[in-house]
Amino acid sequence: MVLGQPAQGSGIKVKISDMPFPVPNAQQLNQIVWTMLGTATKETIYCVSEAPVSQLRFVCVDCYQKNITDMVNVLSSAQDLTRSAGFPTVALRGIAVNTNWTGATIMCQAALNGGTIDSAPAIIDVRYLKQPHVVDTSGQGPILIANQGYRFYVECIRASDGLCQQSGRRKTLRCAVQSHPPAAVFRWLKNGVVVSGNGADITIGTEMIGQSIQCSANNGLFSDGEMPISQAVQIDPYSKLYINTIINI
């Protein structure tokens, strides 16, 4: 990042704030929290200053060192709200952020008499939670069968009546989710109905054969009724012949 010459002795301040208040009333943010709901953020971040500064802009201090290339263009898209606010103001609202921005440092810069005035730096913290996925304990996902959907298999030792015995090995499934901060709440659903809560793992056996299983996760970004849910996975009995048939399709 290339900075201009600092403006000396002006006494004018520049602040990054979450509210569009005049500089004396604005609280400088040390951390900027951007929450991803979909692709855009819900927070608005402001840079405020005082007349007669001009050309307020957000700048990233360490984007090039961190190899963050997309933030520069996003920061340059800040809206100029000076006319409506009555004092120098720009805002970042509804922007598309990237999860790798966490830890980057930005500040706001104002131009004055050929020099610049910088705000205090603020550290970015991008919070998000992507759609969960059901995987096994080794991290492998289910098998996708054409026109039938996703499948996991449990061992089926058939009795003389052809039914699966309960003595077969049970299978542990895991609710895998990418999120920041880490997800702390998990729910498991059988045929769309919650059957287990607050555990990332669930162990199943032959009782789940023919049933559909899903998981949901939350790290505090969603309400209980809006927790993201995984793709449904059907549980089938393990059969070497059946598995070989699937693989050879």
SULFENRA-V23797 format. One record per backbone hydrogen bond with DSSP energy under -0.5 kcal/mol. NH is the residue of the N-H (numbers start at 1). CO is the residue of the C=O. E is the energy in kcal/mol with one decimal. If there is no record, write none. Layout:
BEGIN
NH/CO/E + NH/CO/E
END
This chain:
BEGIN
3/1/-0.6 + 7/116/-2.7 + 8/6/-0.6 + 15/48/-2.4 + 17/15/-0.5 + 17/46/-2.7 + 21/19/-1.9 + 25/22/-1.6 + 26/22/-1.4 + 26/23/-0.5 + 28/26/-0.6 + 29/16/-2.6 + 32/123/-2.9 + 33/31/-0.6 + 34/32/-0.6 + 34/125/-2.2 + 35/33/-0.5 + 36/34/-0.6 + 36/127/-3.0 + 37/35/-0.7 + 37/40/-1.8 + 38/36/-0.5 + 39/37/-0.6 + 40/37/-0.6 + 41/95/-1.8 + 42/35/-0.9 + 45/92/-2.3 + 46/17/-3.4 + 47/90/-2.7 + 48/15/-2.5 + 49/88/-2.1 + 53/50/-1.9 + 54/111/-2.6 + 57/109/-1.9 + 58/75/-0.5 + 59/107/-3.0 + 61/59/-0.5 + 61/105/-2.9 + 62/105/-0.8 + 66/62/-2.0 + 67/64/-0.8 + 68/63/-3.2 + 69/67/-0.8 + 74/70/-1.3 + 75/71/-2.9 + 76/72/-1.6 + 77/74/-1.5 + 78/75/-1.3 + 79/91/-2.9 + 81/79/-0.8 + 81/89/-2.3 + 82/89/-0.7 + 85/81/-2.6 + 86/82/-2.5 + 90/47/-2.0 + 91/79/-2.2 + 92/45/-2.8 + 93/91/-0.5 + 94/43/-0.6 + 97/39/-1.0 + 97/95/-0.6 + 101/98/-1.8 + 102/99/-1.1 + 103/124/-3.0 + 104/101/-2.5 + 106/122/-2.6 + 107/59/-2.4 + 109/57/-3.2 + 110/117/-2.8 + 111/54/-3.0 + 112/115/-2.3 + 115/112/-2.3 + 116/5/-2.1 + 117/110/-2.4 + 119/108/-2.8 + 122/106/-2.6 + 123/30/-2.5 + 124/104/-2.8 + 125/32/-2.9 + 127/34/-3.0 + 127/125/-0.6 + 128/180/-2.0 + 130/178/-2.7 + 133/176/-2.5 + 135/133/-0.6 + 135/174/-2.6 + 136/140/-2.5 + 137/172/-0.8 + 139/136/-2.1 + 142/134/-0.6 + 143/151/-2.7 + 145/143/-0.7 + 145/149/-2.8 + 148/145/-2.4 + 149/145/-1.8 + 150/232/-0.5 + 151/143/-2.4 + 152/234/-2.2 + 154/236/-2.1 + 155/169/-0.8 + 156/238/-0.7 + 157/155/-0.5 + 158/156/-0.8 + 159/163/-3.0 + 162/159/-2.2 + 165/157/-2.7 + 168/165/-0.9 + 171/204/-3.0 + 173/171/-0.5 + 173/202/-3.2 + 174/135/-3.5 + 175/200/-2.8 + 176/133/-3.0 + 176/174/-0.9 + 179/177/-0.6 + 180/128/-2.4 + 184/218/-1.9 + 185/218/-2.0 + 187/216/-2.3 + 188/196/-2.9 + 189/214/-2.9 + 190/193/-3.0 + 191/189/-0.6 + 191/212/-2.7 + 193/190/-1.9 + 195/188/-2.9 + 196/188/-1.4 + 198/186/-4.2 + 202/173/-2.3 + 204/171/-3.2 + 204/202/-0.5 + 208/205/-2.0 + 209/206/-1.5 + 210/235/-3.5 + 211/208/-2.4 + 213/233/-3.0 + 214/189/-2.0 + 216/187/-2.5 + 217/228/-1.3 + 218/185/-2.0 + 226/223/-1.6 + 227/224/-0.7 + 228/217/-0.5 + 230/215/-2.9 + 233/213/-2.2 + 234/150/-2.4 + 235/211/-2.5 + 236/152/-2.7 + 236/234/-0.5 + 238/154/-3.5 + 243/239/-3.3 + 244/240/-2.8 + 245/241/-2.0 + 246/242/-2.1 + 247/243/-2.6 + 248/244/-1.9 + 249/246/-1.2
END
